[in-house]
Amino acid sequence: MRLFLVTHNHDKLREYKAIFEPEISIEHLDYEYDEIQADDQRKIAETGAKHCAEHFKKPVVVDDSGIFINALHGFPGPYTSYSWKTLGPKGLIKLLEGKADRSACYQVSLGYCEPGKHPISFIGKEDGTIAENPRGTKGFAHDVVFIPDGSNVTYAEMGNVESTKIFRRIAAEKLKTHILERQQTINNHPRFSPSNGNK
């Protein structure tokens, strides 16, 4: 089976290929589409996946990632990309001035859809803290401020950043399991059995 990952990020593409293949082949679609603004991260991913599936007539995967800061009641969350463009990392850190709680989670909603079908999504989370200053040059966007639990460096200070992001791997493994289990169910169904002439 082939899935088509919609992304501009080639590091992300390599990460997903490492998780899904060889059981499921991952191919790249470098495509820009208008992402909806919503408080529900699942809705963002599922709407994007539905649009791309119908546009390309292929089974697609899109991912919507964001940082949810507890002291800011989950902000920026689904608006992480917007906050990066308007506030930048220093502006985001400034919002935490005077707050003792710097805990946060990095979360991805992985949207999947086939043409003519309803989209679904899978969540992956990773807890951590927000650094007091932007640090590092690797990765992108808010990687410079997020320190995952168990580490004392930001994602942007790590080597091979995409491969270290546990939250993305969690969501991808959930989707992979879903697809393989569904495929196994189809293969085992008498209607689709080779003995009935269906292949």
Sequence and secondary structure as in RCSB ss.txt:
>XXXX:A:sequence
MRLFLVTHNHDKLREYKAIFEPEISIEHLDYEYDEIQADDQRKIAETGAKHCAEHFKKPVVVDDSGIFINALHGF
PGPYTSYSWKTLGPKGLIKLLEGKADRSACYQVSLGYCEPGKHPISFIGKEDGTIAENPRGTKGFAHDVVFIPDG
SNVTYAEMGNVESTKIFRRIAAEKLKTHILERQQTINNHPRFSPSNGNK
>XXXX:A:secstr
 EEEEE S HHHHHHHHHHHTTTSEEEEE         S HHHHHHHHHHHHHHHHTS EEEEEEEEEEGGGTT 
BGGGHHHHHHHTHHHHHHHTTTT S  EEEEEEEEEEE TTS  EEEEEEEEEEE SS   SSS GGGGTEEETT
 SS GGGSSSHHHH HHHHHHHHHHHHHHHHHHHHHHHSGGG GGGT  
